[in-house]
Amino acid sequence: MSNVIALDLRRSSDGDNEVEWLHSLIDQSLGLLRDLLAAGGEPERTDLSSRIEHCRAVLAVDDEAGVARALSQQCLSRCREVVSHAKQQEVDRRQEMASLVALVREAVMTVGAEVSTLHSSVGSSADRFQAITALDDPRQIKLRLIAEVNALKQVTAERRPRSRFVLAMLDVDDFKSINDTHGHAIGDQVLVTLAQALLASVRPGDLVARLGGDEFAILASDLTLRQAEGRFARTISSLGPPPDGSGGTMSWTPKVSCGLAEFSAG
């Protein structure tokens, strides 16, 4: 017994037990890490999981050449990369979810005041929202939500009361006589002169169109009938003689007739 104590064999035995216990702990930790990585299903994590399993197999046998240590360092370095990537994914996921919350809030605000008149549209959209909840990928959820928000906005826009506008229809008096007397080239100049005057009299967003021949139409928004009468009367009265094709102007001014109609709520 004294010889055993003198040689300190008991301490060596305890040290061996500690090494064995640490070896087992490392093996179990690597096994848990392998299972965690494999559960993700991502290719890069599956590859790392296979490397860890290989490292465990090497650690299970004697490793005088230090192969297990080198493999462990490689696995540790790769694990750090995966953890860093996972952290960034979590940040991205939170940002995506924040944007989804903003989209839902926008959708609610869009239809909130008019939901009583949108039962069928909102109902079908609600069914699609329910289907979206079954999706796992935030990016897919976001794309689907964007489509739903746009659809709700479109329905809401269609339901809003339309603003008033005035339809004006104009034509040149005795236009056939102008063509017959002065020629079609002068007739064309009359049409160009009238078109330019009409374009100059409207605002951005109003529509000026030629219906055919000497007939024109204008859609002017946010005008009352009385306002439109004054505007187009001034436009017609400002018309001057058309060009004569040789650098001068004709000695006469074309006459234009105009009819107006107002559209307003009710």
C-alpha positions as CSV (number, residue, x, y, z in Angstrom):
1,M,0.0,0.0,0.0
2,S,2.9,2.4,0.9
3,N,4.4,1.6,-2.5
4,V,1.3,2.6,-4.3
5,I,1.1,5.9,-2.4
6,A,4.7,6.6,-3.0
7,L,4.4,6.1,-6.7
8,D,1.3,8.3,-6.7
9,L,-0.6,5.7,-8.8
10,R,-3.9,6.6,-7.1
11,R,-3.6,10.2,-8.5
12,S,-2.9,8.9,-11.9
13,S,-6.0,6.7,-11.8
14,D,-8.1,9.7,-10.8
15,G,-6.6,11.7,-13.7
16,D,-7.4,8.9,-16.1
17,N,-11.0,9.0,-14.8
18,E,-11.2,12.7,-15.3
19,V,-9.9,12.4,-18.9
20,E,-12.4,9.7,-19.6
21,W,-15.2,11.8,-18.1
22,L,-14.2,14.8,-20.2
23,H,-13.9,12.7,-23.3
24,S,-17.4,11.4,-22.7
25,L,-18.7,14.9,-22.1
26,I,-17.1,16.2,-25.3
27,D,-18.5,13.3,-27.3
28,Q,-22.0,13.9,-25.9
29,S,-21.8,17.7,-26.6
30,L,-20.7,17.0,-30.1
31,G,-23.6,14.6,-30.5
32,L,-26.1,17.2,-29.3
33,L,-24.6,19.8,-31.6
34,R,-24.8,17.4,-34.5
35,D,-28.5,16.7,-33.8
36,L,-29.2,20.4,-33.6
37,L,-27.6,21.2,-36.9
38,A,-29.2,18.2,-38.6
39,A,-32.7,19.4,-37.5
40,G,-32.3,22.6,-39.5
41,G,-32.2,20.8,-42.8
42,E,-30.1,23.4,-44.5
43,P,-27.3,22.0,-46.7
44,E,-24.4,23.8,-45.0
45,R,-25.6,22.7,-41.6
46,T,-26.1,19.1,-42.8
47,D,-22.5,19.1,-44.1
48,L,-21.2,20.4,-40.8
49,S,-23.3,17.8,-38.9
50,S,-21.5,15.1,-41.0
51,R,-18.1,16.6,-40.1
52,I,-18.9,16.6,-36.4
53,E,-20.0,12.9,-36.6
54,H,-16.7,12.1,-38.3
55,C,-14.8,14.0,-35.6
56,R,-16.6,12.0,-32.9
57,A,-15.6,8.8,-34.6
58,V,-11.9,9.8,-34.6
59,L,-12.1,10.9,-31.0
60,A,-13.3,7.5,-30.0
61,V,-10.0,5.9,-30.9
62,D,-6.4,6.8,-29.8
63,D,-5.1,9.8,-31.6
64,E,-1.4,10.0,-31.2
65,A,-1.0,11.9,-34.5
66,G,-3.3,14.8,-33.4
67,V,-5.8,14.1,-36.2
68,A,-8.7,14.5,-33.8
69,R,-7.4,17.8,-32.6
70,A,-7.1,19.2,-36.1
71,L,-10.6,18.0,-36.9
72,S,-11.9,19.6,-33.7
73,Q,-10.4,22.9,-34.6
74,Q,-12.0,22.8,-38.1
75,C,-15.4,21.9,-36.7
76,L,-15.1,24.7,-34.1
77,S,-14.3,27.2,-36.8
78,R,-17.1,26.1,-39.0
79,C,-19.5,26.1,-36.0
80,R,-18.6,29.7,-35.4
81,E,-19.5,30.6,-39.0
82,V,-22.8,28.8,-38.7
83,V,-23.7,30.5,-35.4
84,S,-22.8,33.9,-36.9
85,H,-25.0,33.1,-40.0
86,A,-27.8,32.0,-37.7
87,K,-27.6,35.3,-35.7
88,Q,-27.8,37.3,-38.9
89,Q,-30.8,35.2,-40.1
90,E,-32.6,36.0,-36.8
91,V,-32.0,39.7,-37.3
92,D,-33.3,39.4,-40.9
93,R,-36.3,37.4,-39.7
94,R,-37.2,40.0,-37.1
95,Q,-36.9,42.8,-39.7
96,E,-39.1,40.8,-42.1
97,M,-41.7,40.3,-39.3
98,A,-41.6,44.0,-38.5
99,S,-42.3,44.8,-42.1
100,L,-45.2,42.3,-42.1
101,V,-46.7,44.0,-39.1
102,A,-46.5,47.3,-40.9
103,L,-48.2,45.8,-44.0
104,V,-51.0,44.3,-41.9
105,R,-51.5,47.7,-40.1
106,E,-51.6,49.4,-43.5
107,A,-54.2,46.9,-44.8
108,V,-56.4,47.5,-41.7
109,M,-56.2,51.3,-42.1
110,T,-57.0,51.0,-45.8
111,V,-60.3,49.3,-45.3
112,G,-61.1,50.3,-41.7
113,A,-63.5,53.2,-42.6
114,E,-65.2,51.4,-45.4
115,V,-65.4,47.8,-44.2
116,S,-69.2,47.9,-44.0
117,T,-69.4,48.3,-47.7
118,L,-66.7,45.7,-48.5
119,H,-68.1,42.5,-47.0
120,S,-67.6,40.2,-49.9
121,S,-64.2,41.5,-50.9
122,V,-62.9,41.5,-47.3
123,G,-64.4,38.1,-46.7
124,S,-62.5,36.5,-49.6
125,S,-59.4,38.3,-48.6
126,A,-59.7,37.1,-45.0
127,D,-59.8,33.5,-46.3
128,R,-56.5,34.1,-48.2
129,F,-55.0,35.7,-45.1
130,Q,-55.9,32.5,-43.2
131,A,-54.0,30.5,-45.8
132,I,-51.0,32.8,-45.4
133,T,-50.7,31.8,-41.7
134,A,-49.8,28.3,-42.8
135,L,-46.6,29.5,-44.5
136,D,-43.3,29.3,-42.7
137,D,-41.0,31.4,-44.9
138,P,-41.3,35.1,-43.9
139,R,-40.4,36.1,-47.5
140,Q,-43.3,34.1,-48.9
141,I,-45.6,35.6,-46.3
142,K,-44.5,39.1,-47.2
143,L,-45.0,38.6,-50.9
144,R,-48.5,37.2,-50.3
145,L,-49.4,40.0,-47.9
146,I,-48.2,42.6,-50.4
147,A,-50.5,41.1,-53.0
148,E,-53.5,41.2,-50.6
149,V,-52.8,44.8,-49.5
150,N,-52.7,45.9,-53.1
151,A,-56.0,44.0,-53.8
152,L,-57.7,45.7,-50.8
153,K,-56.4,49.1,-51.9
154,Q,-57.8,48.5,-55.4
155,V,-61.2,47.6,-54.0
156,T,-61.2,50.6,-51.7
157,A,-60.3,52.9,-54.6
158,E,-63.1,51.6,-56.7
159,R,-65.6,52.1,-53.9
160,R,-64.6,55.7,-53.2
161,P,-66.9,58.4,-54.5
162,R,-65.7,59.7,-57.8
163,S,-64.8,63.4,-58.1
164,R,-66.8,65.7,-60.3
165,F,-65.7,66.3,-63.9
166,V,-67.0,68.0,-67.0
167,L,-67.2,66.6,-70.5
168,A,-66.8,69.1,-73.3
169,M,-67.5,68.3,-76.9
170,L,-66.4,70.8,-79.6
171,D,-66.5,70.9,-83.4
172,V,-65.6,73.5,-86.1
173,D,-68.6,75.1,-87.7
174,D,-68.9,74.5,-91.5
175,F,-65.6,72.6,-91.6
176,K,-66.5,71.0,-94.9
177,S,-67.0,74.4,-96.4
178,I,-63.5,75.4,-95.2
179,N,-62.0,72.3,-96.9
180,D,-63.9,73.0,-100.1
181,T,-63.1,76.7,-100.2
182,H,-59.5,76.9,-99.0
183,G,-58.3,73.3,-99.4
184,H,-57.5,70.4,-97.0
185,A,-54.1,71.8,-96.0
186,I,-55.8,74.9,-94.6
187,G,-58.4,72.7,-93.0
188,D,-55.7,70.7,-91.3
189,Q,-54.1,74.0,-90.0
190,V,-57.5,74.9,-88.5
191,L,-57.6,71.6,-86.6
192,V,-54.0,72.0,-85.4
193,T,-54.8,75.5,-84.2
194,L,-57.9,74.3,-82.3
195,A,-56.0,71.4,-80.7
196,Q,-53.2,73.6,-79.5
197,A,-55.7,76.0,-78.0
198,L,-57.5,73.2,-76.2
199,L,-54.3,71.7,-74.8
200,A,-53.3,75.1,-73.5
201,S,-56.6,75.6,-71.7
202,V,-56.5,72.4,-69.6
203,R,-54.5,71.3,-66.5
204,P,-52.3,68.4,-66.0
205,G,-54.5,65.3,-65.6
206,D,-57.2,66.6,-67.9
207,L,-57.8,64.7,-71.2
208,V,-58.0,66.2,-74.7
209,A,-58.9,63.9,-77.5
210,R,-59.8,64.1,-81.2
211,L,-62.9,62.0,-81.8
212,G,-62.6,62.2,-85.6
213,G,-62.9,64.8,-88.4
214,D,-63.4,68.2,-86.7
215,E,-64.7,66.9,-83.4
216,F,-62.8,67.1,-80.1
217,A,-63.6,66.0,-76.6
218,I,-62.2,67.1,-73.2
219,L,-62.6,65.5,-69.8
220,A,-61.8,68.2,-67.2
221,S,-61.7,67.1,-63.5
222,D,-62.9,69.1,-60.4
223,L,-64.8,71.6,-62.4
224,T,-68.4,72.8,-62.0
225,L,-70.5,73.4,-65.1
226,R,-70.4,77.1,-64.6
227,Q,-66.6,77.1,-64.2
228,A,-66.3,75.0,-67.4
229,E,-68.6,77.4,-69.3
230,G,-66.3,80.4,-68.5
231,R,-63.1,78.5,-69.3
232,F,-64.1,77.1,-72.7
233,A,-65.8,80.3,-73.7
234,R,-62.5,82.1,-73.2
235,T,-60.7,79.4,-75.1
236,I,-63.0,79.7,-78.1
237,S,-62.9,83.5,-78.1
238,S,-59.1,83.4,-78.0
239,L,-58.8,81.5,-81.3
240,G,-57.2,83.5,-84.1
241,P,-56.8,83.0,-87.8
242,P,-55.1,79.8,-88.9
243,P,-51.7,79.9,-90.7
244,D,-52.0,80.2,-94.5
245,G,-49.1,77.8,-95.2
246,S,-46.8,80.6,-96.5
247,G,-45.7,82.2,-93.2
248,G,-48.8,84.4,-92.8
249,T,-52.3,83.9,-91.5
250,M,-55.7,83.7,-93.1
251,S,-58.0,86.7,-93.1
252,W,-60.8,84.9,-91.2
253,T,-61.1,83.0,-87.9
254,P,-62.9,79.7,-87.6
255,K,-66.0,79.4,-85.5
256,V,-66.3,76.6,-82.9
257,S,-69.3,75.2,-81.1
258,C,-69.0,73.7,-77.7
259,G,-71.4,71.5,-75.6
260,L,-70.8,70.8,-71.9
261,A,-72.1,68.2,-69.5
262,E,-71.2,67.8,-65.8
263,F,-70.8,64.6,-63.8
264,S,-71.0,64.8,-60.0
265,A,-72.1,62.5,-57.2
266,G,-75.8,61.7,-57.5
